[in-house]
Amino acid sequence: MTEQDQKSPFDDFKELLMLLPNGSEEAVEAVQARDAQLTKPAGSLGELEKMVEWLARWQEKKSPTLDNPMVAIFAGNHGVVNQGVSAFPPEVTQQMVANFTNGGAAISQICAKHEINLRVFELALEMPTGDFTQTAAMDDRTCAATIAYGMEAIAGKPDLLCIGEMGIGNTTPAAAIYAALFGGTGEDWVGRGSGVDDAGVKRKADAVNRGLELHQDDLDTPLKILARLGGREIAAMAGAIIAARHNKLPVIVDGFVATSAAAVLHAANPMSLDHCIFAHQSAEAAHSDVLSKMGKKPLFDFGMRLGEGSGAALAASMVQTALHLHKNMATFEEAAVAGKQSTH
């Protein structure tokens, strides 16, 4: 067997996940220095101040920008839908992609309101992944190619990336990934998703459990878990996160399904998500468990479970506000306002 034959399709990604660039502490210090001069008590804007520091660190800019923020929605279909795990038929994925493009979806309107670029990436919607209760969702080569495709999503050089997804049935693959990464059964990780009834929740849990059993001997690395149980949109989101890190691009992760892509990378290297913030805690109950296990704190909890990058885009609007304040508030000197008195 040649060396090429022995090489795994995932080897390049494993290397990228180990050779991670860090952000700029110097840029953070520059932001903090300006922040200290603004007409407010130090730290009084809380998380808004930290958002600007985060932008500066990962853009490596002393004066960070939001000239080209982007929401990237990755859309894929899933063979496991055949197990009755969704309240909607799979053709809705394609229909919603058209709705995104035509401006009719929630994410379309959020992006229009806040002048955020919206890009939609379709991932072979006519070819659902394998039903993971019966076969692998993807073979290693297909999964690796899809990760690589996701890396190309940043070709337009955004200065902030929000990742979201669309895929009927995809809360089931996400739950299966969590079960494989963190332990437990389908019952621990599934929720109502798009609105299934109690019988639907039971079918979801059963599908996850059967998938875990079928692939139990082949779930020994995070990227193999992604291939056996995941979806194309989840693999592509993982690729986008990797590419963003290597291109000095901060990332906002959306909800339950988008977090499953991040969780795969975190399992490979916990530092791989240092450039990411997590927008919100999904109404899917297990999402809070995932975030807790990764040591991540969501920005807000609005009881949302829409997907399609909606929570990430709302978080981006908060980051826009934070940066606007940082750049446009007056300093104490400009406003002729007395600074904090010395205690000496």
C-alpha positions as CSV (number, residue, x, y, z in Angstrom):
1,M,0.0,0.0,0.0
2,T,1.4,3.4,-1.0
3,E,1.6,6.4,1.3
4,Q,-1.1,8.1,-0.7
5,D,-3.4,5.1,-0.1
6,Q,-2.9,5.5,3.6
7,K,-3.7,9.2,3.7
8,S,-7.1,10.0,5.1
9,P,-9.3,12.5,3.4
10,F,-9.4,14.3,6.7
11,D,-5.7,14.7,7.3
12,D,-5.4,18.2,5.8
13,F,-8.3,19.4,8.1
14,K,-6.7,17.8,11.1
15,E,-3.5,19.8,10.4
16,L,-5.4,23.0,9.9
17,L,-7.1,22.5,13.3
18,M,-3.8,22.1,15.0
19,L,-2.0,25.0,13.3
20,L,-4.3,27.7,14.4
21,P,-3.4,31.4,14.2
22,N,-4.1,33.5,17.3
23,G,-5.6,37.0,17.3
24,S,-3.9,40.3,18.0
25,E,-3.5,41.4,21.7
26,E,-2.1,44.7,20.5
27,A,-5.4,45.4,18.6
28,V,-7.4,44.6,21.7
29,E,-5.2,47.0,23.8
30,A,-5.8,49.8,21.2
31,V,-9.6,49.3,21.5
32,Q,-9.4,49.3,25.3
33,A,-7.3,52.5,25.3
34,R,-10.0,54.3,23.2
35,D,-12.8,52.8,25.3
36,A,-11.2,54.2,28.4
37,Q,-11.6,57.7,27.0
38,L,-15.3,57.5,26.0
39,T,-17.9,59.4,28.0
40,K,-19.1,56.6,30.2
41,P,-17.9,54.7,33.3
42,A,-15.3,52.0,32.5
43,G,-17.0,48.7,31.6
44,S,-20.5,50.2,31.7
45,L,-21.5,48.8,28.3
46,G,-20.6,45.3,29.4
47,E,-20.7,42.8,26.6
48,L,-20.9,45.5,23.9
49,E,-17.4,46.5,24.9
50,K,-16.2,42.9,24.7
51,M,-17.7,42.5,21.2
52,V,-15.5,45.3,19.9
53,E,-12.4,43.8,21.5
54,W,-13.4,40.4,19.9
55,L,-13.7,42.0,16.5
56,A,-10.3,43.8,16.9
57,R,-8.6,40.6,18.1
58,W,-9.6,38.4,15.2
59,Q,-9.6,41.0,12.4
60,E,-6.2,42.1,13.8
61,K,-7.2,45.7,13.4
62,K,-6.8,48.4,16.0
63,S,-9.9,50.0,14.5
64,P,-12.1,47.1,13.6
65,T,-14.6,47.2,10.7
66,L,-18.0,46.0,9.7
67,D,-18.0,47.0,6.1
68,N,-19.0,43.6,4.7
69,P,-20.7,41.5,7.3
70,M,-22.2,38.3,5.8
71,V,-24.7,35.6,6.8
72,A,-23.9,32.3,5.0
73,I,-26.7,29.8,5.0
74,F,-25.8,26.3,4.0
75,A,-28.7,24.1,2.8
76,G,-28.7,20.3,2.6
77,N,-31.2,17.4,2.6
78,H,-31.1,14.3,4.8
79,G,-31.9,10.6,4.2
80,V,-33.0,10.2,7.8
81,V,-36.1,12.2,7.0
82,N,-37.5,8.8,5.8
83,Q,-37.7,7.8,9.4
84,G,-40.5,10.4,10.1
85,V,-38.3,12.8,12.1
86,S,-39.7,16.1,10.6
87,A,-43.0,17.8,10.6
88,F,-42.3,19.0,7.0
89,P,-41.4,17.1,3.8
90,P,-37.9,17.4,2.3
91,E,-38.9,19.5,-0.7
92,V,-39.4,22.4,1.8
93,T,-35.6,22.8,1.9
94,Q,-35.5,23.8,-1.8
95,Q,-38.6,26.0,-1.4
96,M,-37.1,27.8,1.5
97,V,-33.9,28.4,-0.4
98,A,-36.0,30.2,-3.0
99,N,-37.7,32.1,-0.2
100,F,-34.4,33.3,1.1
101,T,-33.4,34.5,-2.3
102,N,-36.7,36.2,-2.9
103,G,-36.6,38.1,0.4
104,G,-39.5,36.4,2.0
105,A,-37.8,34.7,4.9
106,A,-37.1,36.0,8.4
107,I,-33.4,35.9,7.7
108,S,-33.9,37.9,4.5
109,Q,-35.6,40.6,6.3
110,I,-33.2,40.8,9.2
111,C,-30.3,41.1,6.8
112,A,-32.1,43.7,4.7
113,K,-32.9,45.8,7.9
114,H,-29.3,45.7,9.1
115,E,-27.5,45.8,5.7
116,I,-25.9,42.4,6.1
117,N,-24.9,40.5,3.0
118,L,-26.9,37.2,2.7
119,R,-25.4,34.3,0.8
120,V,-27.1,30.9,0.3
121,F,-25.1,27.8,-0.5
122,E,-27.0,24.8,-1.8
123,L,-25.4,21.4,-1.2
124,A,-26.7,18.8,-3.7
125,L,-30.3,19.2,-2.5
126,E,-31.4,16.6,-5.1
127,M,-29.1,14.0,-3.4
128,P,-30.0,13.6,0.3
129,T,-27.3,12.2,2.6
130,G,-27.6,8.5,3.4
131,D,-30.1,7.5,6.0
132,F,-27.8,7.1,9.0
133,T,-30.0,4.4,10.6
134,Q,-29.1,2.2,7.6
135,T,-25.8,3.5,6.2
136,A,-23.3,6.3,6.6
137,A,-24.6,9.8,6.0
138,M,-21.5,10.5,4.0
139,D,-18.3,8.6,3.1
140,D,-15.1,10.2,4.3
141,R,-14.2,11.6,0.9
142,T,-17.7,13.2,0.4
143,C,-17.5,14.7,3.8
144,A,-14.0,16.1,3.3
145,A,-15.0,17.6,-0.1
146,T,-18.0,19.2,1.6
147,I,-15.9,20.7,4.3
148,A,-13.6,22.1,1.6
149,Y,-16.6,23.6,-0.2
150,G,-17.6,25.3,3.0
151,M,-14.2,26.9,3.2
152,E,-14.8,28.7,-0.1
153,A,-17.8,30.5,1.4
154,I,-15.6,33.3,2.6
155,A,-14.2,34.1,-0.9
156,G,-16.1,37.4,-0.9
157,K,-13.8,38.6,1.9
158,P,-16.5,39.4,4.6
159,D,-15.2,41.1,7.8
160,L,-17.7,39.2,9.9
161,L,-19.2,35.8,9.2
162,C,-22.5,34.5,10.6
163,I,-23.2,30.8,9.9
164,G,-26.7,29.3,9.6
165,E,-28.4,26.4,7.9
166,M,-31.5,25.1,6.2
167,G,-32.3,21.4,6.0
168,I,-35.5,19.6,6.7
169,G,-34.9,17.0,9.4
170,N,-31.4,18.4,10.4
171,T,-32.0,18.6,14.1
172,T,-31.9,14.8,14.1
173,P,-28.3,14.6,12.7
174,A,-27.3,17.4,15.0
175,A,-28.6,15.4,18.0
176,A,-26.9,12.3,16.8
177,I,-23.6,14.2,16.6
178,Y,-24.0,15.5,20.1
179,A,-24.8,12.0,21.4
180,A,-21.7,10.6,19.7
181,L,-19.5,13.4,21.0
182,F,-20.8,13.8,24.5
183,G,-22.4,10.5,25.3
184,G,-26.0,9.7,26.2
185,T,-28.9,8.5,24.1
186,G,-31.2,10.0,21.5
187,E,-33.7,10.8,24.3
188,D,-31.1,13.1,25.9
189,W,-30.5,15.2,22.8
190,V,-33.5,15.3,20.5
191,G,-36.3,18.0,20.8
192,R,-39.3,19.0,18.8
193,G,-37.3,20.6,16.0
194,S,-39.7,22.0,13.4
195,G,-42.6,21.1,15.6
196,V,-43.1,17.3,15.7
197,D,-45.5,15.8,18.2
198,D,-44.6,13.4,21.0
199,A,-44.6,10.4,18.6
200,G,-42.3,12.4,16.3
201,V,-39.9,13.1,19.2
202,K,-39.9,9.3,19.9
203,R,-39.1,8.5,16.3
204,K,-36.2,11.0,16.4
205,A,-34.7,9.5,19.5
206,D,-35.1,6.0,18.0
207,A,-33.4,7.1,14.8
208,V,-30.4,8.5,16.8
209,N,-30.1,5.4,18.9
210,R,-30.2,3.1,15.8
211,G,-27.6,5.3,14.1
212,L,-25.3,5.2,17.2
213,E,-25.6,1.4,17.3
214,L,-25.0,0.9,13.6
215,H,-21.9,3.0,13.5
216,Q,-20.6,2.4,17.0
217,D,-17.3,1.0,15.8
218,D,-16.6,3.9,13.5
219,L,-17.2,7.0,15.7
220,D,-13.7,7.2,17.1
221,T,-12.8,10.7,15.8
222,P,-14.9,13.9,15.5
223,L,-14.6,14.1,11.7
224,K,-15.7,10.5,11.3
225,I,-18.7,11.2,13.6
226,L,-19.5,14.1,11.3
227,A,-19.4,11.9,8.2
228,R,-21.3,8.9,9.6
229,L,-24.1,10.9,11.3
230,G,-24.1,14.5,10.0
231,G,-25.2,16.4,7.0
232,R,-23.6,18.3,4.1
233,E,-24.7,21.7,5.6
234,I,-23.1,20.7,8.9
235,A,-19.9,19.7,7.2
236,A,-19.8,22.9,5.1
237,M,-20.4,25.1,8.3
238,A,-17.4,23.3,9.9
239,G,-15.3,24.2,6.8
240,A,-16.4,27.8,6.9
241,I,-15.4,28.1,10.6
242,I,-12.0,26.6,9.8
243,A,-11.4,29.0,6.9
244,A,-12.5,32.0,8.9
245,R,-9.9,31.3,11.6
246,H,-7.1,31.1,9.0
247,N,-8.3,34.3,7.3
248,K,-8.6,36.5,10.4
249,L,-12.4,36.5,10.3
250,P,-14.6,36.5,13.5
251,V,-17.6,34.1,13.4
252,I,-21.0,34.2,15.0
253,V,-22.5,30.7,15.3
254,D,-26.3,30.4,15.2
255,G,-28.4,27.8,17.1
256,F,-28.8,24.1,17.7
257,V,-27.8,22.8,14.3
258,A,-25.0,25.3,13.5
259,T,-23.5,24.6,16.9
260,S,-23.2,20.9,16.0
261,A,-20.6,21.9,13.3
262,A,-18.7,23.9,15.9
263,A,-18.9,21.0,18.4
264,V,-17.1,18.7,16.0
265,L,-14.3,21.2,15.7
266,H,-14.2,21.8,19.4
267,A,-13.8,18.0,20.0
268,A,-10.9,18.0,17.6
269,N,-9.3,21.1,19.2
270,P,-11.0,23.2,21.9
271,M,-9.0,26.3,20.8
272,S,-10.5,26.0,17.3
273,L,-13.5,28.1,18.3
274,D,-11.7,31.0,20.0
275,H,-12.7,33.3,17.2
276,C,-16.4,32.3,17.5
277,I,-19.2,33.7,19.6
278,F,-22.5,31.9,20.0
279,A,-25.5,34.0,19.2
280,H,-28.3,32.5,21.3
281,Q,-29.6,29.6,23.3
282,S,-32.0,27.7,21.2
283,A,-35.5,26.7,22.4
284,E,-34.2,23.1,21.7
285,A,-33.6,22.1,25.3
286,A,-30.3,20.2,24.7
287,H,-28.6,23.3,23.2
288,S,-27.9,24.7,26.6
289,D,-26.2,21.4,27.6
290,V,-24.0,21.6,24.5
291,L,-22.9,25.1,25.1
292,S,-22.2,24.3,28.7
293,K,-20.1,21.3,27.8
294,M,-18.0,23.5,25.5
295,G,-17.7,26.2,28.0
296,K,-19.5,28.7,25.8
297,K,-22.0,31.4,26.8
298,P,-24.7,32.6,24.4
299,L,-25.4,36.3,23.9
300,F,-29.1,35.9,24.4
301,D,-32.1,33.6,24.8
302,F,-35.2,34.7,22.9
303,G,-36.8,31.3,22.8
304,M,-35.9,31.0,19.1
305,R,-35.6,27.8,17.1
306,L,-35.9,29.0,13.5
307,G,-32.4,28.3,12.3
308,E,-31.5,29.9,8.9
309,G,-28.9,32.1,10.7
310,S,-31.6,34.2,12.3
311,G,-30.1,34.4,15.7
312,A,-26.6,35.0,14.4
313,A,-27.9,37.9,12.3
314,L,-29.5,39.4,15.3
315,A,-26.3,39.0,17.2
316,A,-24.5,40.7,14.3
317,S,-26.8,43.7,14.6
318,M,-25.7,44.0,18.3
319,V,-22.1,43.9,17.2
320,Q,-22.8,46.6,14.6
321,T,-24.3,48.7,17.4
322,A,-21.3,48.0,19.7
323,L,-18.8,49.1,17.0
324,H,-20.9,52.2,16.2
325,L,-20.8,53.3,19.8
326,H,-17.1,52.6,20.0
327,K,-16.3,54.7,17.0
328,N,-18.8,57.5,17.4
329,M,-19.2,58.3,21.1
330,A,-17.4,61.4,22.2
331,T,-14.3,61.2,24.4
332,F,-14.3,63.0,27.7
333,E,-12.0,65.6,26.1
334,E,-14.2,66.1,23.0
335,A,-17.3,66.5,25.1
336,A,-15.7,68.7,27.7
337,V,-16.9,66.2,30.4
338,A,-14.8,65.7,33.5
339,G,-13.2,62.3,33.8
340,K,-13.2,60.1,36.9
341,Q,-11.7,61.8,39.9
342,S,-8.5,60.6,41.4
343,T,-8.8,59.2,45.0
344,H,-5.3,60.5,45.8
